[in-house]
Amino acid sequence: MGVLGEAIVLIVVIIGLVGAVVQVVPGGGFLVGAAAVVWAVVTGGTVGWTVGTIAVVAVVGAEIGKYVLAGRYLGKGGVPARTLVIGAVLGVVGFFVIPVIGLPIGFVAGVYAAESTRLRDQGEAWRSTVRAMRAVGLAILVELSGALIATGALLIGMWQT
């Protein structure tokens, strides 16, 4: 792969890493993995296929892991999945009403409203909301970890070729 191709791959990786943290670009980890796989397929050889394999395993493992870990964390706290769906829907609405910052505002407001209605106790509703925000933070860290492993493999592969 030429310098221009590698530059484009790295730009996509940077967008994916930012997306994994900011969560404005859905599937930031998948974007990083896809960029690494494109580089691996074009480059070929042992280095290319090793990078591609590491990237796929890291990103897919992180995507599965983030849902499993966040789900367990929320399950232990008694926060139902329905609450997260309401938070996610209001987060998307918030994103369009107040661009960028509306997503977290809508999510928090949605989770709090759902838990307040369900529990009928403002203090407990707020504790559930904090637990949901921590679960989202955990999911972001897991996705970012997988994306960083894929990025590391890609950078080492680029350095080797």
KOLKOL-217447 format. One record per residue (C-alpha): residue number from 1; x, y, z. Coordinates in steps of 0.1 Angstrom, whole numbers. Each point is the difference from the previous one (the first is absolute). Example, Ala and Ser with C-alpha at 12.3 -4.5 7.8 and 13.67 -1.06 7.14 Angstrom:
{1 {123 -45 78}}
{2 {14 34 -7}}
***
This chain:
{1 {0 0 0}}
{2 {13 34 -9}}
{3 {6 30 23}}
{4 {-34 16 -11}}
{5 {-18 -33 7}}
{6 {16 -3 35}}
{7 {-8 36 7}}
{8 {-37 -6 -8}}
{9 {0 -31 22}}
{10 {15 20 29}}
{11 {-26 28 -4}}
{12 {-28 -26 1}}
{13 {17 -15 31}}
{14 {1 34 17}}
{15 {-36 7 -8}}
{16 {-9 -35 14}}
{17 {20 7 32}}
{18 {-17 33 5}}
{19 {-34 -17 -7}}
{20 {7 -27 26}}
{21 {5 27 27}}
{22 {-25 27 -10}}
{23 {-26 -25 -13}}
{24 {-11 24 -27}}
{25 {12 -23 -27}}
{26 {-18 -33 6}}
{27 {23 -30 -1}}
{28 {33 18 5}}
{29 {17 -33 9}}
{30 {-14 -17 -31}}
{31 {13 29 -21}}
{32 {35 -5 14}}
{33 {-3 -38 -6}}
{34 {-12 5 -36}}
{35 {28 24 -8}}
{36 {26 -25 14}}
{37 {-16 -28 -20}}
{38 {1 21 -32}}
{39 {37 7 6}}
{40 {6 -37 7}}
{41 {-18 -12 -31}}
{42 {18 25 -23}}
{43 {34 -7 17}}
{44 {-4 -38 2}}
{45 {27 -23 12}}
{46 {6 -12 35}}
{47 {2 34 15}}
{48 {-33 11 -17}}
{49 {-19 -30 10}}
{50 {13 1 35}}
{51 {-11 36 4}}
{52 {-34 -7 -15}}
{53 {-5 -30 23}}
{54 {10 20 31}}
{55 {-22 29 -10}}
{56 {-31 -22 -6}}
{57 {5 -19 33}}
{58 {6 32 20}}
{59 {-29 19 -14}}
{60 {-26 -28 0}}
{61 {11 -11 35}}
{62 {-4 36 12}}
{63 {-34 4 -16}}
{64 {-12 -32 17}}
{65 {17 8 32}}
{66 {-14 35 4}}
{67 {-36 -13 -1}}
{68 {7 -29 23}}
{69 {19 21 26}}
{70 {-24 29 -1}}
{71 {-30 -23 2}}
{72 {14 -18 30}}
{73 {8 33 17}}
{74 {-35 12 -6}}
{75 {-16 -33 10}}
{76 {18 1 33}}
{77 {-13 35 6}}
{78 {-36 -9 -10}}
{79 {-2 23 -30}}
{80 {-23 -16 -26}}
{81 {8 -1 -37}}
{82 {-32 20 -7}}
{83 {15 29 19}}
{84 {30 0 -23}}
{85 {-21 -1 -31}}
{86 {-20 30 12}}
{87 {33 18 7}}
{88 {14 -9 -34}}
{89 {-31 12 -18}}
{90 {0 33 19}}
{91 {38 3 -6}}
{92 {-6 -3 -38}}
{93 {-28 26 2}}
{94 {22 22 21}}
{95 {28 -3 -26}}
{96 {-22 15 -26}}
{97 {-16 27 23}}
{98 {34 11 14}}
{99 {27 -12 -24}}
{100 {29 -20 16}}
{101 {-7 8 37}}
{102 {-36 -10 -3}}
{103 {9 -37 -1}}
{104 {13 -3 36}}
{105 {-26 25 13}}
{106 {-28 -20 -16}}
{107 {14 -33 12}}
{108 {3 12 36}}
{109 {-34 16 -1}}
{110 {-16 -31 -15}}
{111 {15 -24 25}}
{112 {-9 23 29}}
{113 {-36 4 -12}}
{114 {-4 -37 -5}}
{115 {15 -9 33}}
{116 {-19 27 18}}
{117 {-33 -13 -14}}
{118 {9 -36 7}}
{119 {14 4 36}}
{120 {-20 30 12}}
{121 {30 11 20}}
{122 {21 29 -13}}
{123 {31 -11 19}}
{124 {-1 -35 -12}}
{125 {-8 12 -35}}
{126 {32 22 1}}
{127 {21 -30 13}}
{128 {-13 -21 -29}}
{129 {8 28 -25}}
{130 {36 2 14}}
{131 {3 -37 -3}}
{132 {-12 1 -36}}
{133 {25 28 -8}}
{134 {28 -21 15}}
{135 {-11 -30 -21}}
{136 {2 22 -31}}
{137 {34 12 10}}
{138 {11 -36 5}}
{139 {-13 -9 -34}}
{140 {19 29 -15}}
{141 {33 -11 17}}
{142 {-4 -36 -13}}
{143 {-7 12 -35}}
{144 {29 24 1}}
{145 {23 -28 13}}
{146 {-9 -22 -30}}
{147 {5 28 -24}}
{148 {34 9 15}}
{149 {12 -36 -2}}
{150 {-10 0 -37}}
{151 {17 33 -5}}
{152 {31 -12 17}}
{153 {1 -31 -22}}
{154 {-5 21 -31}}
{155 {28 25 10}}
{156 {24 -29 7}}
{157 {-10 -16 -33}}
{158 {6 33 -19}}
{159 {34 3 17}}
{160 {9 -35 -10}}
{161 {-8 4 -37}}
***
